[in-house]
Amino acid sequence: MQATAQTSGKSNLDVRSFLYVGGRDCQVAHLRQIASNFGAELIHHDGGLREAVSRIDTVLPSVDCVFCPIDCISHDACLRVKTGCKKFGKAFIPLRNGSKSSLERALQTMKERDVSQ
């Protein structure tokens, strides 16, 4: 992962892995590549379409933060994520939409904050 991050001109984030809840299934491979470019691992949960929403609770303790595209997630899944993030002390980062650029902007912002600290 380190080589990928350096060759793409992006440095690694302090975040090692994150949960992405919701979004579009056809985007997941692209989103994983974007995360990899920043040196992070993306774990995807479909927000309750096929996977049980309760699985979110089992994944949350193992990730550094959670991203949710607010246009592509059920209210139940979003509420469960927000509650779980508070319980486990994880950052909850809502995204404007499920686009690749929305995730990339959020990761870039996180990287810039990491560098400035």
C-alpha positions in Angstrom: 0.0 0.0 0.0 2.8 2.4 0.8 4.2 2.2 -2.8 0.7 2.9 -4.2 0.2 5.9 -2.0 3.6 7.3 -2.9 3.4 6.8 -6.6 0.0 8.4 -6.8 1.3 11.5 -5.1 -0.7 11.0 -1.9 0.7 10.2 1.5 -0.8 7.8 3.9 -3.4 8.8 6.4 -3.3 8.2 10.1 -6.5 6.1 9.5 -5.7 2.5 8.7 -9.2 1.2 8.0 -12.6 2.6 7.8 -16.2 1.4 7.3 -18.2 2.7 4.4 -21.9 2.1 5.0 -24.3 2.4 2.1 -23.5 3.7 -1.4 -23.7 1.9 -4.7 -22.4 -1.6 -5.1 -21.0 -0.8 -8.5 -18.7 1.8 -6.9 -17.2 -0.4 -4.2 -14.1 -1.5 -6.2 -13.4 2.1 -7.2 -13.8 3.3 -3.6 -11.4 0.6 -2.3 -8.8 1.8 -4.8 -9.2 5.4 -3.7 -8.8 4.2 -0.1 -5.7 2.2 -1.0 -4.2 5.3 -2.7 -4.4 7.0 0.7 -2.9 4.0 2.4 -6.2 2.9 4.0 -8.4 -0.2 3.8 -12.1 0.2 3.0 -14.6 -2.2 4.6 -18.0 -2.0 2.9 -21.4 -2.6 4.4 -24.4 -2.2 2.0 -26.5 -0.4 4.6 -29.0 -3.2 5.0 -29.9 -4.1 1.4 -28.5 -7.6 1.6 -26.4 -7.6 4.7 -27.9 -7.5 8.2 -27.7 -4.0 9.7 -26.6 -5.7 13.0 -23.3 -6.6 11.3 -22.3 -3.0 11.6 -22.0 -3.4 15.3 -19.5 -6.2 14.9 -17.3 -4.3 12.4 -17.3 -0.9 14.2 -14.7 -1.8 16.9 -12.1 -2.8 14.3 -12.2 0.4 12.2 -10.8 3.9 12.8 -13.8 5.8 11.4 -17.0 5.5 9.4 -18.1 7.2 6.2 -21.8 7.3 5.2 -23.1 8.8 1.9 -26.3 10.3 3.1 -28.1 9.9 -0.2 -27.5 6.1 -0.4 -28.2 4.7 3.1 -31.3 3.7 5.0 -32.3 5.7 8.0 -32.0 2.6 10.2 -28.5 1.9 9.1 -27.4 5.6 9.5 -28.9 5.7 13.0 -27.2 2.5 13.9 -23.8 3.8 12.6 -24.2 7.1 14.5 -25.1 5.3 17.7 -22.3 2.8 17.3 -19.7 5.5 16.6 -20.6 7.3 19.9 -20.5 4.0 21.8 -17.1 3.0 20.4 -15.6 6.5 20.1 -15.3 6.4 16.3 -15.4 9.4 14.0 -18.7 9.5 12.0 -18.2 11.3 8.6 -21.3 11.9 6.6 -20.7 12.3 2.9 -22.8 14.5 0.7 -23.3 11.6 -1.8 -22.0 8.2 -2.8 -19.7 9.5 -5.6 -16.1 8.6 -5.8 -15.1 12.2 -5.7 -17.0 12.7 -2.5 -14.9 10.1 -0.7 -11.7 11.3 -2.3 -12.4 14.9 -1.0 -13.1 13.6 2.5 -9.9 11.6 2.6 -7.9 14.5 1.2 -9.3 16.7 3.9 -8.4 14.1 6.5 -4.9 13.9 5.2 -4.5 17.7 5.3 -5.7 17.8 8.9 -3.2 15.0 9.8 -0.4 16.9 8.2 -1.2 20.2 10.0 -1.3 18.5 13.4 
